[in-house]
């Protein structure tokens, strides 16, 4: 079912992008997330890879609207005597505005800021707990145009969210740095 939904979403995205001229962009990113929750870091380590996809529409020369999806999963081991294997999965749905603050030749820099709906799940000892939070995301991204329709870039950002899972307050998100490969349609 998920594959069918993904195929339909990609088809609709491609159809909209093909009809929009050069106002639509698609960015494929790979980020290194440094979680802000100390409990998470004890079990899973101080960083985790988080791929993401972002699609945006340029409302004007400087202003854009975007939506995105990011996903991460990591295996870990609890601390203490038990040493139980655990697995953590998080998904991020983003919606926000982008503002281009610099552009000269093939170089440009923009700020994206908006809401991030964070869903998280952790599995250990055959049990699972989950949480969700409406959070905030901000990032600074500098891009270089390889061609008129293809660009690459570097980004740094922060995702903030928190939730109470089984009575314990956890921080969802953290600092992220990454790279992006993008396409303009």
TATA-V167962 format. One record per residue. N is the residue number from 1. PHI is phi in whole degrees, -180 to 180 (NA if undefined). OMEGA is omega in radians with two decimals (NA if undefined). BURIAL is + if it has 24 or more other ideal C-beta (glycine too) atoms within 12 Angstrom, else -. Layout:
n = {N & N}
phi = {PHI & PHI}
omega = {OMEGA & OMEGA}
burial = {BURIAL & BURIAL}
This chain:
n = {1 & 2 & 3 & 4 & 5 & 6 & 7 & 8 & 9 & 10 & 11 & 12 & 13 & 14 & 15 & 16 & 17 & 18 & 19 & 20 & 21 & 22 & 23 & 24 & 25 & 26 & 27 & 28 & 29 & 30 & 31 & 32 & 33 & 34 & 35 & 36 & 37 & 38 & 39 & 40 & 41 & 42 & 43 & 44 & 45 & 46 & 47 & 48 & 49 & 50 & 51 & 52 & 53 & 54 & 55 & 56 & 57 & 58 & 59 & 60 & 61 & 62 & 63 & 64 & 65 & 66 & 67 & 68 & 69 & 70 & 71 & 72 & 73 & 74 & 75 & 76 & 77 & 78 & 79 & 80 & 81 & 82 & 83 & 84 & 85 & 86 & 87 & 88 & 89 & 90 & 91 & 92 & 93 & 94 & 95 & 96 & 97 & 98 & 99 & 100 & 101 & 102 & 103 & 104 & 105 & 106 & 107 & 108 & 109 & 110 & 111 & 112 & 113 & 114 & 115 & 116 & 117 & 118 & 119 & 120 & 121 & 122 & 123 & 124 & 125 & 126 & 127 & 128 & 129 & 130 & 131 & 132 & 133 & 134 & 135 & 136 & 137 & 138 & 139 & 140 & 141 & 142 & 143 & 144 & 145 & 146 & 147 & 148 & 149 & 150 & 151 & 152 & 153 & 154 & 155 & 156 & 157 & 158 & 159 & 160 & 161 & 162 & 163 & 164 & 165 & 166 & 167 & 168 & 169 & 170 & 171 & 172 & 173 & 174 & 175 & 176 & 177 & 178 & 179 & 180 & 181 & 182 & 183 & 184 & 185}
phi = {NA & -63 & -65 & -63 & -62 & -66 & -62 & -64 & -62 & -65 & -63 & -64 & -61 & -63 & -63 & -65 & -63 & -66 & -95 & -99 & 73 & -98 & -86 & -101 & -132 & -130 & -120 & -108 & -119 & -130 & -121 & -109 & -97 & -105 & -58 & -91 & -87 & -67 & -63 & -62 & -63 & -64 & -89 & -110 & 100 & -88 & -155 & -149 & -77 & -136 & -74 & -151 & -134 & -135 & -124 & -138 & -130 & -79 & -73 & -151 & -63 & -112 & -107 & -140 & -118 & -141 & -136 & -153 & -140 & -128 & -147 & -147 & -145 & -153 & -91 & -151 & -135 & -64 & -87 & 100 & -79 & -71 & 50 & -85 & -73 & -131 & -140 & -119 & -132 & -135 & -125 & -128 & -109 & -117 & -149 & -171 & -116 & -119 & -135 & -80 & -101 & -155 & -155 & -153 & 62 & -90 & -100 & -150 & -135 & -138 & -114 & -113 & -146 & 175 & -89 & -135 & -94 & -109 & -118 & -134 & -145 & -131 & -121 & -159 & 52 & 75 & -113 & -140 & -124 & -140 & -153 & -151 & -154 & -94 & -121 & -134 & -136 & -141 & -151 & -113 & -132 & -110 & -122 & -127 & -79 & -72 & -133 & -64 & -116 & -126 & -138 & -134 & -168 & -119 & -142 & -139 & -160 & -142 & -115 & -124 & -165 & -147 & -152 & -104 & -116 & 50 & 82 & -110 & -80 & -122 & -95 & -110 & 115 & 149 & -77 & -136 & -127 & -169 & -124 & -139 & -121 & -128 & -134 & -104 & -115}
omega = {3.12 & -3.14 & 3.11 & 3.11 & 3.11 & 3.11 & 3.11 & 3.13 & 3.12 & 3.11 & 3.12 & 3.10 & 3.14 & 3.14 & 3.12 & -3.12 & -3.12 & -3.11 & -3.02 & -3.08 & -3.13 & -3.13 & -3.11 & 3.04 & 3.12 & 3.13 & 3.06 & -3.04 & 2.99 & -3.03 & 2.99 & -3.10 & 3.07 & -3.03 & -3.14 & -3.12 & -3.09 & 3.10 & 3.10 & -3.11 & 3.14 & -3.08 & -2.97 & -3.13 & -2.99 & 3.10 & -3.14 & 3.10 & -3.11 & 3.04 & 3.08 & 3.09 & -3.14 & 3.04 & -3.09 & 3.12 & 3.13 & 3.12 & 3.10 & -3.13 & -3.08 & -3.00 & 3.11 & 3.03 & -3.09 & 2.98 & -3.10 & 3.11 & 3.07 & -3.05 & 3.05 & 3.08 & -3.12 & 3.07 & 3.12 & 3.10 & 3.14 & 3.10 & -3.13 & -3.04 & -3.06 & -3.09 & -3.13 & 3.09 & -3.12 & 3.08 & 3.12 & 3.11 & 3.09 & 3.07 & -3.11 & 3.02 & -3.05 & 3.05 & -3.10 & -3.14 & 3.05 & 3.12 & 3.14 & -3.09 & -3.12 & 3.02 & 3.08 & -3.11 & -3.13 & -3.11 & 3.05 & 3.10 & 3.13 & 3.05 & 3.03 & 3.08 & -3.13 & -3.13 & 3.08 & 3.07 & -3.00 & 3.08 & -3.09 & 3.14 & 3.10 & -3.12 & 3.07 & 3.11 & 3.12 & 3.12 & 3.08 & 3.04 & -3.14 & 3.12 & 3.08 & -3.07 & 2.97 & -3.06 & -3.04 & 3.10 & 3.05 & 3.09 & 3.05 & -3.07 & 3.05 & -3.06 & 3.05 & 3.13 & 3.10 & 3.02 & 3.10 & -3.05 & -3.11 & 3.11 & 3.06 & -3.10 & 3.08 & -3.14 & 3.00 & -3.10 & 3.13 & 3.05 & 3.14 & 3.03 & 3.06 & -3.12 & 3.01 & 3.14 & -3.09 & 3.08 & -3.12 & 3.11 & 3.13 & 3.07 & -3.14 & -3.13 & -3.12 & 3.13 & 3.07 & 3.01 & -3.10 & 3.10 & -3.13 & 2.96 & -3.02 & -3.13 & 3.06 & -3.12 & NA}
burial = {- & - & - & - & - & - & - & - & - & - & - & - & + & - & - & - & + & - & - & - & - & - & - & + & + & + & + & + & + & + & + & + & + & + & + & + & + & - & - & + & - & - & + & + & - & - & - & + & - & + & + & + & + & + & + & + & + & + & - & - & - & - & - & + & + & + & + & + & + & + & + & + & - & + & - & + & - & - & - & - & - & - & - & - & - & + & + & + & + & + & + & + & + & + & + & + & + & + & + & + & - & - & - & - & - & - & - & + & + & + & + & + & + & + & + & + & + & + & + & + & + & + & - & - & - & - & - & - & - & - & + & - & + & - & + & + & + & + & + & + & + & + & + & - & - & - & - & - & - & - & + & + & + & + & + & + & + & + & + & + & + & + & + & - & + & - & - & - & - & + & + & + & + & + & + & + & + & + & + & + & + & + & + & + & +}
